[in-house]
Amino acid sequence: MNLSVVVCTYNREKPLSETLSSLAVQTYTPEDFEIVVVDNNSPDQTAEVVQNFINQHPHLNIRYFKESQQGISHARNRGVNEAQGTFIVFMDDDETVDANFLQNLATFFHDYPQAELVSEPVVPVFETTPPDWLSPYTMRLITGAYDKGKAIKIVGKKDYPGTGHATFRTELFHRYGGFNPNLGRKGNSVMGAEDKDFFFRLIRNGIQCYYVPDAPIYHHIPADKLTEDFFNRISLAVGKSERIRTLSLSQSAYYKRIFSELIKWGASLVLFVYYLLRFQYSKGEKLLRFRWNVSRGLL
């Protein structure tokens, strides 16, 4: 088995169905990949959706698991433990891919046998008109947008991807451990930093991350992710998550994070003035709101 596609899901039966449908039409040889679905106690019809999909696609290697410990980190660690492939391809339950997605990843690993970690582009697909306040500086927070150009490259340490658009050599988890269960969302929460914690662990151990431009992932953005309420909740959760992450490392790491927050405030104020001069107040105001919420959560 070469590739294990791990999809962790919670209470998203409809988008999950679309995610699985995009994996069903892959041009990559079915014998060379598996789909591992980890259901993190979904109260909806997720189990039935997956079973129907399995029944409709007997030629695919699909396995379903129920992870009783609540939290995305628990679900991802379960997916890692169940995966049988040389590489683990993580996808979120609100993402879809092109038919050549897995084939292009397999070709990349064949051509770059030294690669152990890959990031893929993330293309937002809006289900409604994006609000005026959305800017390049808030786009990734809300949509996960990730574009590092048209060429294969090694990305910098500050450009670490999210787990939902990353592929790992399975051996990395045996060497450096899994996702921290004290971090990441649980149920309907929007807490995070489990990605950052794990990627920084890889960076500290010299693992390079390649960017593969011809394996895009499409992240579907519903209207409820473009509301004021969601923006405030997720930006506050960024700060709270960073507090937990850095304090789990050391008191010194926490103080360094506070210091970096002061620097980010300076950059945010400069950008606010920039947008103000361009008569785009809503974009600038959201940047300051983001910074304020992160700082509140961090402190």
GUZA-925104 format. One line per 3 residues: number of its first residue (from 1); their letters; for each residue x, y, z of C-alpha. Coordinates in Angstrom, 2 decimals, always signed. Layout:
NUM	a	X Y Z | ...
# end
This chain:
1	mnl	+0.00 +0.00 +0.00 | +1.50 +3.32 -1.06 | -0.98 +6.02 +0.00
4	svv	-3.43 +6.10 +2.93 | -5.98 +8.90 +2.66 | -7.11 +9.70 +6.21
7	vct	-10.35 +11.67 +6.56 | -11.30 +12.64 +10.10 | -14.89 +13.78 +10.42
10	ynr	-17.38 +15.18 +12.90 | -21.04 +15.86 +12.16 | -20.63 +16.77 +8.47
13	ekp	-22.41 +14.03 +6.58 | -23.16 +16.14 +3.47 | -19.71 +17.62 +2.82
16	lse	-18.14 +14.29 +3.80 | -20.15 +12.63 +1.03 | -18.67 +15.11 -1.45
19	tls	-15.16 +14.50 -0.12 | -15.52 +10.75 -0.57 | -17.05 +11.16 -4.03
22	sla	-13.99 +13.08 -5.20 | -11.78 +10.22 -3.97 | -13.91 +7.63 -5.75
25	vqt	-12.96 +8.93 -9.21 | -9.18 +9.01 -8.74 | -7.08 +7.92 -11.71
28	ytp	-4.53 +6.38 -9.36 | -4.52 +2.58 -9.22 | -7.12 +1.53 -6.59
31	edf	-4.85 -1.25 -5.32 | -2.22 +1.32 -4.34 | -4.31 +3.47 -2.01
34	eiv	-6.81 +3.17 +0.80 | -9.36 +5.52 +2.35 | -9.46 +5.57 +6.15
37	vvd	-12.46 +7.41 +7.62 | -12.29 +8.24 +11.34 | -15.65 +9.26 +12.79
40	nns	-15.16 +11.28 +15.99 | -18.56 +10.48 +17.56 | -20.70 +12.26 +14.96
43	pdq	-24.34 +12.58 +16.07 | -25.59 +12.73 +12.46 | -25.78 +10.00 +9.79
46	tae	-22.03 +9.85 +9.11 | -21.80 +6.09 +9.72 | -24.61 +5.41 +7.24
49	vvq	-23.08 +7.75 +4.65 | -19.75 +5.92 +4.83 | -21.35 +2.48 +4.73
52	nfi	-23.39 +3.43 +1.66 | -20.24 +4.70 +0.01 | -18.44 +1.44 +0.77
55	nqh	-21.35 -0.55 -0.70 | -21.36 +1.58 -3.86 | -17.61 +1.30 -4.44
58	phl	-16.59 -2.32 -3.76 | -13.44 -1.87 -5.88 | -12.01 +0.66 -3.40
61	nir	-10.20 -0.16 -0.18 | -12.24 +1.82 +2.38 | -12.18 +1.34 +6.14
64	yfk	-14.32 +3.08 +8.76 | -13.44 +3.59 +12.43 | -15.26 +5.22 +15.33
67	esq	-12.92 +7.15 +17.64 | -14.60 +7.52 +21.03 | -12.12 +10.03 +22.49
70	qgi	-13.40 +13.43 +21.45 | -11.01 +15.75 +19.63 | -9.38 +16.14 +16.22
73	sha	-5.97 +15.14 +17.62 | -7.39 +11.85 +18.93 | -9.06 +11.23 +15.57
76	rnr	-5.91 +11.96 +13.58 | -3.78 +9.78 +15.82 | -6.29 +6.97 +15.35
79	gvn	-6.05 +7.45 +11.59 | -2.26 +7.25 +11.76 | -2.43 +4.04 +13.81
82	eaq	-4.87 +2.42 +11.38 | -3.16 +3.54 +8.16 | -1.28 +0.89 +6.20
85	gtf	+0.32 +3.09 +3.56 | +3.89 +4.31 +3.22 | +2.48 +7.85 +3.09
88	ivf	-0.50 +9.37 +4.90 | -2.56 +11.91 +2.96 | -4.75 +13.94 +5.32
91	mdd	-7.95 +15.51 +4.06 | -10.62 +17.38 +5.99 | -14.30 +16.48 +5.69
94	det	-15.13 +19.72 +3.83 | -12.53 +19.33 +1.08 | -12.54 +17.83 -2.41
97	vda	-9.79 +17.04 -4.93 | -9.31 +16.64 -8.67 | -9.27 +13.17 -10.23
100	nfl	-5.46 +13.24 -10.66 | -4.74 +14.29 -7.07 | -3.37 +10.97 -5.77
103	qnl	-1.59 +10.15 -9.02 | +0.23 +13.48 -8.93 | +1.29 +12.92 -5.33
106	atf	+2.51 +9.41 -6.14 | +4.48 +10.75 -9.11 | +6.07 +13.38 -6.90
109	fhd	+7.22 +10.84 -4.30 | +8.60 +8.65 -7.08 | +10.61 +11.58 -8.48
112	ypq	+11.66 +12.87 -5.03 | +12.34 +9.72 -2.99 | +13.99 +11.77 -0.23
115	ael	+10.77 +13.70 +0.50 | +9.02 +12.98 +3.79 | +6.58 +15.88 +4.06
118	vse	+4.45 +17.61 +1.43 | +2.10 +20.59 +1.42 | -0.57 +20.98 -1.25
121	pvv	-2.29 +24.19 -2.44 | -5.63 +25.08 -0.88 | -8.19 +26.75 -3.14
124	pvf	-11.22 +28.26 -1.35 | -14.62 +27.49 -2.90 | -17.16 +29.98 -1.56
127	ett	-20.79 +28.91 -1.29 | -21.80 +32.57 -1.04 | -20.31 +35.96 -1.94
130	ppd	-17.20 +36.66 +0.19 | -17.58 +39.67 +2.54 | -15.80 +42.96 +1.82
133	wls	-13.69 +42.64 +4.98 | -11.90 +39.53 +3.75 | -8.29 +40.39 +2.89
136	pyt	-5.12 +38.44 +2.05 | -4.25 +38.71 +5.76 | -7.46 +37.12 +7.03
139	mrl	-8.02 +34.75 +4.09 | -5.98 +31.88 +5.48 | -7.59 +32.17 +8.91
142	itg	-11.08 +31.78 +7.44 | -10.52 +29.70 +4.31 | -7.15 +27.98 +4.73
145	ayd	-6.03 +29.46 +1.38 | -2.48 +28.37 +0.59 | -0.61 +29.15 -2.64
148	kgk	+3.16 +29.07 -2.94 | +3.42 +29.34 -6.71 | +3.55 +27.08 -9.74
151	aik	+6.77 +25.17 -9.08 | +7.80 +22.38 -6.74 | +9.85 +23.91 -3.94
154	ivg	+10.89 +23.54 -0.34 | +8.84 +26.00 +1.73 | +10.24 +28.11 +4.56
157	kkd	+9.69 +27.45 +8.24 | +7.07 +30.21 +8.43 | +5.03 +28.59 +5.63
160	ypg	+4.14 +25.37 +7.41 | +0.84 +23.96 +6.08 | -2.27 +22.80 +7.89
163	tgh	-2.71 +19.07 +8.38 | -5.77 +19.11 +6.10 | -3.57 +19.76 +3.07
166	atf	-0.44 +17.83 +3.98 | +1.01 +14.40 +3.24 | +3.47 +12.66 +5.57
169	rte	+5.75 +9.69 +5.32 | +4.16 +7.43 +7.94 | +7.52 +6.83 +9.57
172	lfh	+7.55 +10.45 +10.79 | +4.86 +9.66 +13.35 | +6.86 +6.73 +14.69
175	ryg	+9.92 +8.94 +15.05 | +8.40 +12.12 +16.46 | +5.07 +11.11 +17.98
178	gfn	+1.55 +12.12 +17.03 | -0.75 +15.10 +17.54 | -1.05 +16.59 +21.01
181	pnl	-4.52 +15.62 +22.37 | -4.55 +18.74 +24.56 | -4.68 +20.85 +21.40
184	grk	-7.12 +21.06 +18.51 | -10.86 +21.31 +18.23 | -13.21 +19.07 +20.15
187	gns	-16.78 +18.71 +18.90 | -18.02 +22.10 +17.76 | -15.13 +24.11 +19.22
190	vmg	-12.72 +25.96 +16.92 | -9.55 +25.52 +18.98 | -6.39 +24.70 +17.06
193	aed	-2.55 +24.69 +17.16 | -2.24 +20.90 +17.00 | -0.90 +21.36 +13.46
196	kdf	+1.59 +24.02 +14.54 | +2.78 +21.92 +17.45 | +3.43 +18.88 +15.26
199	ffr	+4.99 +20.78 +12.33 | +7.32 +22.71 +14.63 | +8.43 +19.37 +16.06
202	lir	+9.33 +18.25 +12.54 | +11.09 +21.55 +11.77 | +13.22 +21.28 +14.92
205	ngi	+14.34 +17.86 +13.69 | +15.34 +19.15 +10.26 | +12.41 +17.76 +8.24
208	qcy	+11.90 +19.79 +5.07 | +8.45 +20.44 +3.62 | +7.99 +20.29 -0.15
211	yvp	+5.24 +22.16 -1.97 | +3.50 +20.26 -4.79 | +1.50 +22.71 -6.94
214	dap	-0.31 +20.19 -9.16 | -2.16 +18.50 -6.27 | -4.63 +21.21 -5.19
217	iyh	-7.25 +20.72 -2.51 | -10.55 +22.61 -2.69 | -11.83 +23.87 +0.64
220	hip	-15.58 +24.52 +0.60 | -16.56 +27.59 +2.63 | -20.22 +27.78 +3.77
223	adk	-21.93 +31.06 +4.65 | -21.69 +30.44 +8.41 | -17.88 +30.64 +8.22
226	lte	-18.11 +34.19 +6.87 | -20.05 +35.68 +9.77 | -18.91 +38.12 +12.45
229	dff	-19.58 +35.50 +15.11 | -17.36 +32.87 +13.48 | -14.58 +35.39 +12.88
232	nri	-14.58 +36.40 +16.54 | -14.74 +32.82 +17.81 | -11.94 +31.50 +15.62
235	sla	-9.59 +34.45 +16.20 | -10.10 +34.21 +19.97 | -9.45 +30.46 +19.74
238	vgk	-6.14 +31.15 +17.96 | -4.92 +33.06 +21.02 | -6.22 +30.50 +23.52
241	ser	-4.64 +27.66 +21.53 | -1.30 +29.46 +21.38 | -1.38 +29.97 +25.13
244	irt	-1.89 +26.22 +25.70 | +0.72 +25.26 +23.10 | +3.49 +27.55 +24.31
247	lsl	+2.91 +26.91 +28.01 | +3.11 +23.17 +27.30 | +6.64 +23.84 +26.02
250	sqs	+7.88 +26.22 +28.72 | +7.19 +29.51 +30.48 | +9.93 +31.02 +28.33
253	ayy	+8.20 +29.94 +25.11 | +5.01 +31.61 +26.33 | +6.77 +34.90 +27.07
256	kri	+8.46 +34.81 +23.66 | +5.04 +34.36 +22.07 | +3.73 +37.40 +23.96
259	fse	+6.69 +39.43 +22.71 | +6.02 +38.34 +19.12 | +2.40 +39.40 +19.60
262	lik	+3.59 +42.95 +20.32 | +5.52 +42.95 +17.05 | +2.45 +41.68 +15.20
265	wga	+0.43 +44.53 +16.70 | +2.83 +46.98 +15.08 | +2.45 +45.33 +11.69
268	slv	-1.34 +45.25 +12.07 | -1.47 +48.98 +12.82 | +0.60 +49.73 +9.72
271	lfv	-1.75 +47.62 +7.60 | -4.77 +49.33 +9.18 | -3.47 +52.72 +8.06
274	yyl	-2.75 +51.28 +4.60 | -6.33 +50.09 +4.18 | -7.69 +53.30 +5.66
277	lrf	-5.85 +55.34 +3.02 | -7.34 +53.08 +0.34 | -10.87 +53.62 +1.74
280	qys	-11.09 +49.94 +2.73 | -11.86 +50.46 +6.40 | -13.58 +47.09 +6.87
283	kge	-10.43 +45.19 +5.88 | -8.27 +47.19 +8.26 | -10.78 +47.01 +11.10
286	kll	-10.91 +43.22 +10.83 | -7.14 +43.00 +11.11 | -7.23 +44.97 +14.35
289	rfr	-10.18 +42.89 +15.58 | -8.22 +39.73 +14.79 | -5.18 +40.99 +16.69
292	wnv	-7.33 +42.06 +19.66 | -9.06 +38.69 +19.88 | -5.78 +36.75 +19.58
295	srg	-4.20 +38.87 +22.31 | -7.19 +38.34 +24.62 | -6.99 +34.61 +24.15
298	ll	-3.22 +34.56 +24.60 | -3.37 +36.51 +27.86
# end
